[in-house]
Amino acid sequence: MKYARKLVLILMLLNFLPTVRSHQQQESIEQIQPVEVPRAPQSKTVLQKWWAIFEDNEYVRVIRVLIVVILLSIVCMVILLIWILVNRKRMKAREIETQRLTEEFEGLLFDYLTSDRPEPVYKKIARTALSDSNREILINQIRELSKSMTMSAGVNEKAREQLRYLYTHHLHLDQDSMRKLYSPKWHIQVKGFRELAFMDITDANNKIRKALTSNNNILRMEAQLALVRLNKDDPFGFLDHLTFPFTLWEQLNIYELIAIHNLPVPQFSRWTGSSNKTVVIFALRMIQVFKQRQAVAQVVECLEHPDKDVRSTAIFVCGEIQLRETFVYLKHMYKNEDYDNCLAIVLALGKMPDESMLNFLKLVLDKEDDVLLQIEAAKAISRMGEIGVSALVKLMKSEYKNYQIIIRHVLDKRIF
């Protein structure tokens, strides 16, 4: 309606301008030429009037272009609106069909797993999943069913094996998953990784390993997760060749796989000598989580690592799994560390109280000017029991340095 009003206004202006101009031209002609005998007026058709409006001059050419642009815009808007409505209807129909097929496949898969004669059932499934889109719906349904069976308590291994046999031998859906690995689109490759991992299909392990060097973070992470499940001989072997930073999110996903799928836990001391510092940090964290105290020698080596973050993680591990064998190394490195690692050392010593560290902690309390370091040193001393409390009381009464506020704060049972 808005464009129609503009069009009518433009046409009215065009109808007015040629009339004014023709009057001006007529007056000038009459001044130059002699008066002629007037002719009888001729009636113009509608087509001639419209043609007169669009006579060739510079103003009309501009307006003519504008009219064409407006008409084209209206046509494009109408075409776009029709396309949107048709596409929306198609998507709605596809959504309804997907929901119907999902429910149908759920029932058929249940019948397949519970039937004594599964042959007619899987043949019916095969007939239903003839098209590529229907096969994709079936793959998603089988993957979700396998996932729920894996995460549920009391996993039925026989049912999972039946589902895998259906996937690979009866329906040959593993070929669909394998083709996805060679797609130029990374999200389709990721889908293939997940499908192969959930169905325990190891034929494409070499292809998945190549994705470990990808610049795409998501593709690289999914390849790691897939190999942990598919590489039965050495699930964490990818850590040997990992050159990209092993992010915290990737580490959490690997740990989740170990916890959920009850994967065999390796000796993570194997990777404390890696040239990739993020892999070393991950190995130290896993040593702490799984209480691998036999890795004390490797943890001690990490205390001398050139990277500060690795040393900090190693200090934390010493305290968490109470590696008292590292007391000497912690005392020796204290004077050369920055504030954060010094605080980490005092906190670690507080988690494994030992009378042999009393003098060292008293020295920290006496020499350090930072209040937080003094408080944590006093706490570590108090955790030694009666000997530690007696030492703090003696220091509080000392006139050499005013410890009253800090020690009274630490010994206050209302706070701790």
Secondary structure, DSSP 8 states (H G I E B T S, - for coil): -HHHHHHHHHHHHHHHHHHHHHHHHHHHHHHHS------------HHHHHHHHT-SSHHHHHHHHHHHHHHHHHHHHHHHHHHHHHHHHHHHHHHHHHHHHHHHHHHHHHHHHH-S--HHHHHHHHHHT-SHHHHHHHHHHHHHHHHHHHHSSS--HHHHHHHHHIIIIIS-HHHHHHHHTT-SSHHHHHHHHHHHHHTT--TTHHHHHHGGG-S-HHHHHHHHHHHHHH-SS-TTGGGGG--S---HHHHHHHHHHHHHHT-----GGGGTT-SSHHHHHHHHHHHHHTT-GGGHHHHHHHHT-SSHHHHHHHHHHHHHTT-GGGHHHHHHHHTTS-HHHHHHHHHHHHHS--GGGHHHHHHHHHH---HHHHHHHHHHHHTT-HHHHHHHHHHHT-SSS--HHHHHHHH-TTT-
